[in-house]
């Protein structure tokens, strides 16, 4: 099946799903009031799990979080750091 082949090669994207390098707000602790900015490394739509890296330049943290703790930010292409 084409979909399965594309998924195994990493070329399959579900409409509206996060892509690598998309920015996201994440809750490291479920239901916490604290959110941090992270970059999507990968997203597995079958399991609903995200792999993300902390955007803080002094941090090398990698997170594995469920969709319920991730909000992918759209429309950030025009933003710049500052």
Order of alpha helices (4+ residues) and beta strands (2+ residues): alpha-beta-beta-beta-beta-beta
